[in-house]
Amino acid sequence: MAMAYALLIIKGRKTFQDVPDRLKEQVRDILNDLECGWLAEE
């Protein structure tokens, strides 16, 4: 599920604020791994 949110954020369909709190850390890690960590800024 975290990967799905990360991909939606990269595509511009969701923002990091849309991610449920329980998944934010995982999504942030994925975005950092994909060199898109700036998208995880709140």
Backbone as XML, in Angstrom:
<?xml version="1.0"?>
<chain id="A" units="angstrom">
  <residue number="1" name="MET">
    <atom name="N" x="0.817" y="-1.187" z="0.000"/>
    <atom name="CA" x="0.000" y="0.000" z="0.000"/>
    <atom name="C" x="0.863" y="1.253" z="0.000"/>
  </residue>
  <residue number="2" name="ALA">
    <atom name="N" x="1.972" y="1.219" z="0.716"/>
    <atom name="CA" x="2.868" y="2.374" z="0.768"/>
    <atom name="C" x="3.427" y="2.682" z="-0.619"/>
  </residue>
  <residue number="3" name="MET">
    <atom name="N" x="3.767" y="1.652" z="-1.366"/>
    <atom name="CA" x="4.284" y="1.860" z="-2.717"/>
    <atom name="C" x="3.230" y="2.514" z="-3.605"/>
  </residue>
  <residue number="4" name="ALA">
    <atom name="N" x="1.982" y="2.108" z="-3.463"/>
    <atom name="CA" x="0.896" y="2.692" z="-4.251"/>
    <atom name="C" x="0.776" y="4.189" z="-3.958"/>
  </residue>
  <residue number="5" name="TYR">
    <atom name="N" x="0.823" y="4.552" z="-2.682"/>
    <atom name="CA" x="0.764" y="5.974" z="-2.324"/>
    <atom name="C" x="1.963" y="6.724" z="-2.882"/>
  </residue>
  <residue number="6" name="ALA">
    <atom name="N" x="3.146" y="6.134" z="-2.780"/>
    <atom name="CA" x="4.348" y="6.788" z="-3.294"/>
    <atom name="C" x="4.215" y="7.055" z="-4.796"/>
  </residue>
  <residue number="7" name="LEU">
    <atom name="N" x="3.731" y="6.086" z="-5.537"/>
    <atom name="CA" x="3.567" y="6.264" z="-6.979"/>
    <atom name="C" x="2.509" y="7.317" z="-7.300"/>
  </residue>
  <residue number="8" name="LEU">
    <atom name="N" x="1.425" y="7.342" z="-6.536"/>
    <atom name="CA" x="0.395" y="8.358" z="-6.749"/>
    <atom name="C" x="0.931" y="9.756" z="-6.450"/>
  </residue>
  <residue number="9" name="ILE">
    <atom name="N" x="1.791" y="9.866" z="-5.454"/>
    <atom name="CA" x="2.400" y="11.161" z="-5.138"/>
    <atom name="C" x="3.319" y="11.589" z="-6.268"/>
  </residue>
  <residue number="10" name="ILE">
    <atom name="N" x="4.115" y="10.680" z="-6.780"/>
    <atom name="CA" x="5.030" y="11.000" z="-7.880"/>
    <atom name="C" x="4.256" y="11.442" z="-9.112"/>
  </residue>
  <residue number="11" name="LYS">
    <atom name="N" x="3.126" y="10.788" z="-9.378"/>
    <atom name="CA" x="2.309" y="11.133" z="-10.546"/>
    <atom name="C" x="1.483" y="12.401" z="-10.335"/>
  </residue>
  <residue number="12" name="GLY">
    <atom name="N" x="1.459" y="12.903" z="-9.105"/>
    <atom name="CA" x="0.740" y="14.140" z="-8.823"/>
    <atom name="C" x="-0.733" y="13.957" z="-8.508"/>
  </residue>
  <residue number="13" name="ARG">
    <atom name="N" x="-1.166" y="12.732" z="-8.295"/>
    <atom name="CA" x="-2.583" y="12.470" z="-8.007"/>
    <atom name="C" x="-2.910" y="12.572" z="-6.527"/>
  </residue>
  <residue number="14" name="LYS">
    <atom name="N" x="-1.882" y="12.441" z="-5.681"/>
    <atom name="CA" x="-2.038" y="12.568" z="-4.228"/>
    <atom name="C" x="-0.893" y="13.437" z="-3.716"/>
  </residue>
  <residue number="15" name="THR">
    <atom name="N" x="-1.044" y="13.930" z="-2.500"/>
    <atom name="CA" x="0.044" y="14.625" z="-1.833"/>
    <atom name="C" x="0.434" y="13.823" z="-0.602"/>
  </residue>
  <residue number="16" name="PHE">
    <atom name="N" x="1.573" y="14.167" z="-0.018"/>
    <atom name="CA" x="2.024" y="13.449" z="1.168"/>
    <atom name="C" x="1.027" y="13.608" z="2.309"/>
  </residue>
  <residue number="17" name="GLN">
    <atom name="N" x="0.323" y="14.723" z="2.343"/>
    <atom name="CA" x="-0.670" y="14.953" z="3.389"/>
    <atom name="C" x="-1.852" y="13.991" z="3.275"/>
  </residue>
  <residue number="18" name="ASP">
    <atom name="N" x="-2.077" y="13.433" z="2.097"/>
    <atom name="CA" x="-3.169" y="12.478" z="1.892"/>
    <atom name="C" x="-2.853" y="11.087" z="2.439"/>
  </residue>
  <residue number="19" name="VAL">
    <atom name="N" x="-1.602" y="10.831" z="2.746"/>
    <atom name="CA" x="-1.175" y="9.512" z="3.207"/>
    <atom name="C" x="-1.616" y="9.321" z="4.665"/>
  </residue>
  <residue number="20" name="PRO">
    <atom name="N" x="-2.215" y="8.175" z="4.991"/>
    <atom name="CA" x="-2.571" y="7.899" z="6.387"/>
    <atom name="C" x="-1.323" y="7.921" z="7.279"/>
  </residue>
  <residue number="21" name="ASP">
    <atom name="N" x="-1.476" y="8.414" z="8.497"/>
    <atom name="CA" x="-0.343" y="8.554" z="9.416"/>
    <atom name="C" x="0.439" y="7.263" z="9.595"/>
  </residue>
  <residue number="22" name="ARG">
    <atom name="N" x="-0.253" y="6.137" z="9.609"/>
    <atom name="CA" x="0.438" y="4.862" z="9.853"/>
    <atom name="C" x="1.343" y="4.453" z="8.686"/>
  </residue>
  <residue number="23" name="LEU">
    <atom name="N" x="1.175" y="5.071" z="7.513"/>
    <atom name="CA" x="1.994" y="4.722" z="6.347"/>
    <atom name="C" x="3.031" y="5.780" z="5.999"/>
  </residue>
  <residue number="24" name="LYS">
    <atom name="N" x="2.984" y="6.933" z="6.650"/>
    <atom name="CA" x="3.845" y="8.052" z="6.247"/>
    <atom name="C" x="5.332" y="7.713" z="6.288"/>
  </residue>
  <residue number="25" name="GLU">
    <atom name="N" x="5.781" y="7.012" z="7.302"/>
    <atom name="CA" x="7.202" y="6.686" z="7.394"/>
    <atom name="C" x="7.639" y="5.796" z="6.232"/>
  </residue>
  <residue number="26" name="GLN">
    <atom name="N" x="6.829" y="4.795" z="5.918"/>
    <atom name="CA" x="7.152" y="3.891" z="4.803"/>
    <atom name="C" x="7.143" y="4.640" z="3.475"/>
  </residue>
  <residue number="27" name="VAL">
    <atom name="N" x="6.146" y="5.495" z="3.264"/>
    <atom name="CA" x="6.061" y="6.251" z="2.015"/>
    <atom name="C" x="7.255" y="7.194" z="1.901"/>
  </residue>
  <residue number="28" name="ARG">
    <atom name="N" x="7.639" y="7.833" z="3.001"/>
    <atom name="CA" x="8.800" y="8.733" z="2.992"/>
    <atom name="C" x="10.056" y="7.957" z="2.609"/>
  </residue>
  <residue number="29" name="ASP">
    <atom name="N" x="10.233" y="6.766" z="3.158"/>
    <atom name="CA" x="11.405" y="5.942" z="2.825"/>
    <atom name="C" x="11.416" y="5.574" z="1.341"/>
  </residue>
  <residue number="30" name="ILE">
    <atom name="N" x="10.281" y="5.210" z="0.809"/>
    <atom name="CA" x="10.189" y="4.843" z="-0.610"/>
    <atom name="C" x="10.518" y="6.042" z="-1.486"/>
  </residue>
  <residue number="31" name="LEU">
    <atom name="N" x="9.945" y="7.192" z="-1.160"/>
    <atom name="CA" x="10.219" y="8.396" z="-1.953"/>
    <atom name="C" x="11.702" y="8.768" z="-1.896"/>
  </residue>
  <residue number="32" name="ASN">
    <atom name="N" x="12.318" y="8.620" z="-0.730"/>
    <atom name="CA" x="13.759" y="8.890" z="-0.622"/>
    <atom name="C" x="14.561" y="7.913" z="-1.472"/>
  </residue>
  <residue number="33" name="ASP">
    <atom name="N" x="14.183" y="6.641" z="-1.453"/>
    <atom name="CA" x="14.873" y="5.631" z="-2.264"/>
    <atom name="C" x="14.756" y="5.929" z="-3.754"/>
  </residue>
  <residue number="34" name="LEU">
    <atom name="N" x="13.644" y="6.515" z="-4.152"/>
    <atom name="CA" x="13.415" y="6.847" z="-5.561"/>
    <atom name="C" x="13.907" y="8.251" z="-5.914"/>
  </residue>
  <residue number="35" name="GLU">
    <atom name="N" x="14.671" y="8.863" z="-4.985"/>
    <atom name="CA" x="15.238" y="10.202" z="-5.161"/>
    <atom name="C" x="14.166" y="11.253" z="-5.379"/>
  </residue>
  <residue number="36" name="CYS">
    <atom name="N" x="13.033" y="11.069" z="-4.706"/>
    <atom name="CA" x="11.925" y="12.024" z="-4.754"/>
    <atom name="C" x="11.550" y="12.463" z="-3.338"/>
  </residue>
  <residue number="37" name="GLY">
    <atom name="N" x="12.524" y="12.467" z="-2.459"/>
    <atom name="CA" x="12.266" y="12.783" z="-1.065"/>
    <atom name="C" x="11.635" y="14.141" z="-0.836"/>
  </residue>
  <residue number="38" name="TRP">
    <atom name="N" x="11.885" y="15.075" z="-1.751"/>
    <atom name="CA" x="11.296" y="16.414" z="-1.616"/>
    <atom name="C" x="9.768" y="16.374" z="-1.672"/>
  </residue>
  <residue number="39" name="LEU">
    <atom name="N" x="9.197" y="15.319" z="-2.218"/>
    <atom name="CA" x="7.741" y="15.192" z="-2.268"/>
    <atom name="C" x="7.153" y="14.799" z="-0.923"/>
  </residue>
  <residue number="40" name="ALA">
    <atom name="N" x="8.001" y="14.400" z="0.026"/>
    <atom name="CA" x="7.523" y="13.972" z="1.335"/>
    <atom name="C" x="7.559" y="15.102" z="2.359"/>
  </residue>
  <residue number="41" name="GLU">
    <atom name="N" x="7.827" y="16.309" z="1.906"/>
    <atom name="CA" x="7.855" y="17.441" z="2.833"/>
    <atom name="C" x="6.439" y="17.841" z="3.185"/>
  </residue>
  <residue number="42" name="GLU">
    <atom name="N" x="6.230" y="18.062" z="4.476"/>
    <atom name="CA" x="4.881" y="18.432" z="4.929"/>
    <atom name="C" x="4.744" y="19.928" z="5.011"/>
  </residue>
</chain>
